[in-house]
Structure formats: structure tokens, C-alpha cells
Amino acid sequence: MLGYEVDHYLDDHGDVELAVECIHESLPGLLPTCRATLATILG
């Protein structure tokens, strides 16, 4: 979903600052899931 939202801000609105802000707000919440997925993959 984050990728679609960033793409929307960049392509549809041409707003780089809003896209970066979206990433800064969303990324910390995604890190625990990413770490858990990586741990599962690596065993």
C-alpha cells in the first residue's frame, strides 16, 4: 500500500515532499513486520 500511496503523490500530484513525508510517517510502523518476515526467511 505504501508504494501505491507514494506513487500517487509522485505521479498524480507531482509532490515529492508529500511522498517523502508519507514514507517517513509509514516506514517505522512497517519495520517490525519486515524484521519478522526476514527472520522467518532466514530461519
N, CA, C and O atoms as a GROMACS GRO file, in nm:
protein
  172
    1MET      N    1   0.081  -0.119   0.000
    1MET     CA    2   0.000   0.000   0.000
    1MET      C    3   0.086   0.126   0.000
    1MET      O    4   0.052   0.225  -0.064
    2LEU      N    5   0.196   0.121   0.071
    2LEU     CA    6   0.283   0.238   0.078
    2LEU      C    7   0.334   0.276  -0.060
    2LEU      O    8   0.338   0.394  -0.095
    3GLY      N    9   0.371   0.178  -0.138
    3GLY     CA   10   0.420   0.204  -0.274
    3GLY      C   11   0.315   0.272  -0.360
    3GLY      O   12   0.346   0.364  -0.436
    4TYR      N   13   0.191   0.228  -0.348
    4TYR     CA   14   0.084   0.289  -0.426
    4TYR      C   15   0.059   0.433  -0.382
    4TYR      O   16   0.036   0.521  -0.465
    5GLU      N   17   0.065   0.456  -0.251
    5GLU     CA   18   0.043   0.591  -0.200
    5GLU      C   19   0.154   0.686  -0.244
    5GLU      O   20   0.128   0.798  -0.286
    6VAL      N   21   0.279   0.639  -0.235
    6VAL     CA   22   0.392   0.721  -0.279
    6VAL      C   23   0.383   0.748  -0.429
    6VAL      O   24   0.405   0.860  -0.473
    7ASP      N   25   0.350   0.646  -0.505
    7ASP     CA   26   0.334   0.662  -0.649
    7ASP      C   27   0.224   0.764  -0.680
    7ASP      O   28   0.240   0.847  -0.770
    8HIS      N   29   0.116   0.760  -0.606
    8HIS     CA   30   0.006   0.854  -0.626
    8HIS      C   31   0.053   0.998  -0.604
    8HIS      O   32   0.023   1.087  -0.683
    9TYR      N   33   0.128   1.020  -0.496
    9TYR     CA   34   0.176   1.155  -0.467
    9TYR      C   35   0.276   1.202  -0.571
    9TYR      O   36   0.276   1.319  -0.609
   10LEU      N   37   0.361   1.111  -0.617
   10LEU     CA   38   0.462   1.149  -0.715
   10LEU      C   39   0.404   1.168  -0.854
   10LEU      O   40   0.423   1.273  -0.917
   11ASP      N   41   0.333   1.068  -0.903
   11ASP     CA   42   0.286   1.071  -1.042
   11ASP      C   43   0.160   1.154  -1.062
   11ASP      O   44   0.149   1.231  -1.158
   12ASP      N   45   0.064   1.140  -0.971
   12ASP     CA   46  -0.063   1.211  -0.989
   12ASP      C   47  -0.056   1.356  -0.945
   12ASP      O   48  -0.123   1.443  -1.002
   13HIS      N   49   0.026   1.383  -0.842
   13HIS     CA   50   0.031   1.518  -0.787
   13HIS      C   51   0.164   1.588  -0.811
   13HIS      O   52   0.174   1.710  -0.796
   14GLY      N   53   0.267   1.512  -0.849
   14GLY     CA   54   0.399   1.571  -0.871
   14GLY      C   55   0.457   1.631  -0.743
   14GLY      O   56   0.532   1.728  -0.749
   15ASP      N   57   0.423   1.574  -0.629
   15ASP     CA   58   0.462   1.631  -0.500
   15ASP      C   59   0.564   1.539  -0.431
   15ASP      O   60   0.526   1.446  -0.360
   16VAL      N   61   0.690   1.568  -0.452
   16VAL     CA   62   0.797   1.486  -0.394
   16VAL      C   63   0.797   1.500  -0.242
   16VAL      O   64   0.815   1.400  -0.171
   17GLU      N   65   0.778   1.620  -0.191
   17GLU     CA   66   0.781   1.641  -0.047
   17GLU      C   67   0.672   1.561   0.024
   17GLU      O   68   0.697   1.503   0.130
   18LEU      N   69   0.554   1.556  -0.033
   18LEU     CA   70   0.445   1.479   0.027
   18LEU      C   71   0.475   1.329   0.022
   18LEU      O   72   0.444   1.256   0.116
   19ALA      N   73   0.535   1.283  -0.086
   19ALA     CA   74   0.573   1.142  -0.098
   19ALA      C   75   0.676   1.105   0.008
   19ALA      O   76   0.666   1.000   0.072
   20VAL      N   77   0.775   1.190   0.028
   20VAL     CA   78   0.879   1.165   0.128
   20VAL      C   79   0.818   1.168   0.268
   20VAL      O   80   0.853   1.086   0.353
   21GLU      N   81   0.729   1.262   0.293
   21GLU     CA   82   0.662   1.270   0.423
   21GLU      C   83   0.583   1.142   0.451
   21GLU      O   84   0.584   1.091   0.563
   22CYS      N   85   0.516   1.092   0.350
   22CYS     CA   86   0.440   0.968   0.362
   22CYS      C   87   0.533   0.853   0.401
   22CYS      O   88   0.498   0.772   0.487
   23ILE      N   89   0.648   0.845   0.339
   23ILE     CA   90   0.745   0.740   0.370
   23ILE      C   91   0.794   0.754   0.513
   23ILE      O   92   0.801   0.655   0.587
   24HIS      N   93   0.828   0.875   0.553
   24HIS     CA   94   0.878   0.899   0.689
   24HIS      C   95   0.774   0.860   0.794
   24HIS      O   96   0.810   0.810   0.901
   25GLU      N   97   0.648   0.884   0.765
   25GLU     CA   98   0.542   0.851   0.861
   25GLU      C   99   0.511   0.702   0.864
   25GLU      O  100   0.480   0.647   0.970
   26SER      N  101   0.518   0.636   0.750
   26SER     CA  102   0.474   0.496   0.740
   26SER      C  103   0.583   0.394   0.768
   26SER      O  104   0.555   0.288   0.823
   27LEU      N  105   0.704   0.425   0.732
   27LEU     CA  106   0.812   0.326   0.739
   27LEU      C  107   0.838   0.271   0.880
   27LEU      O  108   0.855   0.150   0.894
   28PRO      N  109   0.842   0.354   0.984
   28PRO     CA  110   0.868   0.296   1.117
   28PRO      C  111   0.765   0.191   1.158
   28PRO      O  112   0.800   0.094   1.226
   29GLY      N  113   0.642   0.207   1.118
   29GLY     CA  114   0.539   0.109   1.151
   29GLY      C  115   0.553  -0.021   1.075
   29GLY      O  116   0.501  -0.124   1.117
   30LEU      N  117   0.622  -0.017   0.962
   30LEU     CA  118   0.641  -0.136   0.880
   30LEU      C  119   0.762  -0.220   0.923
   30LEU      O  120   0.770  -0.338   0.891
   31LEU      N  121   0.854  -0.158   0.994
   31LEU     CA  122   0.978  -0.227   1.029
   31LEU      C  123   0.958  -0.355   1.110
   31LEU      O  124   1.025  -0.454   1.079
   32PRO      N  125   0.871  -0.360   1.211
   32PRO     CA  126   0.855  -0.486   1.284
   32PRO      C  127   0.809  -0.601   1.195
   32PRO      O  128   0.857  -0.714   1.209
   33THR      N  129   0.718  -0.574   1.104
   33THR     CA  130   0.671  -0.679   1.011
   33THR      C  131   0.783  -0.721   0.918
   33THR      O  132   0.799  -0.840   0.890
   34CYS      N  133   0.860  -0.626   0.871
   34CYS     CA  134   0.973  -0.659   0.782
   34CYS      C  135   1.077  -0.744   0.855
   34CYS      O  136   1.130  -0.840   0.799
   35ARG      N  137   1.105  -0.708   0.979
   35ARG     CA  138   1.202  -0.786   1.057
   35ARG      C  139   1.153  -0.927   1.083
   35ARG      O  140   1.230  -1.023   1.074
   36ALA      N  141   1.025  -0.941   1.115
   36ALA     CA  142   0.968  -1.073   1.141
   36ALA      C  143   0.970  -1.158   1.015
   36ALA      O  144   1.001  -1.277   1.020
   37THR      N  145   0.939  -1.098   0.902
   37THR     CA  146   0.941  -1.171   0.774
   37THR      C  147   1.084  -1.215   0.742
   37THR      O  148   1.105  -1.328   0.698
   38LEU      N  149   1.179  -1.128   0.763
   38LEU     CA  150   1.319  -1.162   0.737
   38LEU      C  151   1.366  -1.275   0.829
   38LEU      O  152   1.436  -1.366   0.786
   39ALA      N  153   1.327  -1.268   0.954
   39ALA     CA  154   1.364  -1.375   1.048
   39ALA      C  155   1.307  -1.509   1.005
   39ALA      O  156   1.373  -1.612   1.018
   40THR      N  157   1.185  -1.509   0.955
   40THR     CA  158   1.122  -1.631   0.908
   40THR      C  159   1.195  -1.686   0.785
   40THR      O  160   1.217  -1.807   0.773
   41ILE      N  161   1.233  -1.597   0.695
   41ILE     CA  162   1.303  -1.639   0.573
   41ILE      C  163   1.441  -1.695   0.606
   41ILE      O  164   1.482  -1.799   0.553
   42LEU      N  165   1.511  -1.626   0.694
   42LEU     CA  166   1.648  -1.668   0.726
   42LEU      C  167   1.652  -1.784   0.826
   42LEU      O  168   1.754  -1.852   0.840
   43GLY      N  169   1.540  -1.806   0.893
   43GLY     CA  170   1.532  -1.919   0.986
   43GLY      C  171   1.588  -1.883   1.117
   43GLY      O  172   1.590  -1.966   1.208
   0.00000   0.00000   0.00000
